[in-house]
Amino acid sequence: MRRQAVALTYPEGAAAPFISACAAGQTAERVLAIAAEHGVPVVEHAGLVQVLSQQTVGDIVPEETWVILAKIFAFIMEKEKD
């Protein structure tokens, strides 16, 4: 199976995060490497990336993903406090 990566941006005051990058294969590997180089948190969730990768860059994430994304963002924020 080809590796996929989706990057999200959640600007302060925005109603929901939006998709800022979407990649597959070697490009996805490069996106993940760049994230690691810059200390950007990476969470692996196959079902979520499958849904998000069907969207267009610039789209707000679908409402059906909000609950899982809220949990992921809360987890990341808690980790960053440590």
N, C-alpha and C positions, 0 to 999 in steps of 0.2 A: 504494500500500500504506500502511495506517495505521501510524504510528510506535508502537512498544511500548517499555515500560521496566519493568524488574524491579529492585528494590532488595534487597540481601542484607545480613544482619547475621550476624556471626560472633563471638559472645561468647567471651571467653577461657575455655578449659576445655571448650567445647562440642565434641561429636563431629563436627559438621558445621555449615555455615552454614544459616540459615533464610531464607525469603522474608519480607521485612518490608513490601514494597509491590509492587503490580503494576498497571500502568495502560496504556491505549491512547489514541491520538488526542491531543486537546488536553491531556488530563490527563497523558499521558506526557511531552508537551513541558514541562509545568509541573514535573513531577518532575525532569526533566533540568535545567531552569533553576535549581531550588532546589539541586540537587546542585552545580552550577557556582558558585552564590552562596556556598556553604559549603565549597568546596574539596574536595568528595567526588569521588574518582576515578570516571570513567565509561569503560567499555570497551564498544565496539560489537561484538557477535557475534550475528548474526541467528539462527543455528541454536540457540545456547544460550538466547536470549530466547524462542524459539518453544517449547522444552521447558519452561523455567521458568514461562512465562506460563500454562501449562495446570495449574499447581499452585495451591494455595490459600495465601493469606497466612497465615503461621505454620507452614507445612510445612517440614520439613527438606528441603534440595535432594535430588533423586533421586541415588542412588548412581552412575548412569551419567554424571553431570555432574562427579563429584569430580575426575577427572584434569584436565580443562580448567580447572575452577575453581582447583585448586591452582596451575596454571601462571599463571593470571591474578593470584591473590593474591600469588604470588612476584614477579611482574613489578611489581605495585603497591608492594610492600614495598621492592624494590630502588630504584624511582624515588623513594620517600620518603626514602631514605638520602641521596640527592644534594642 
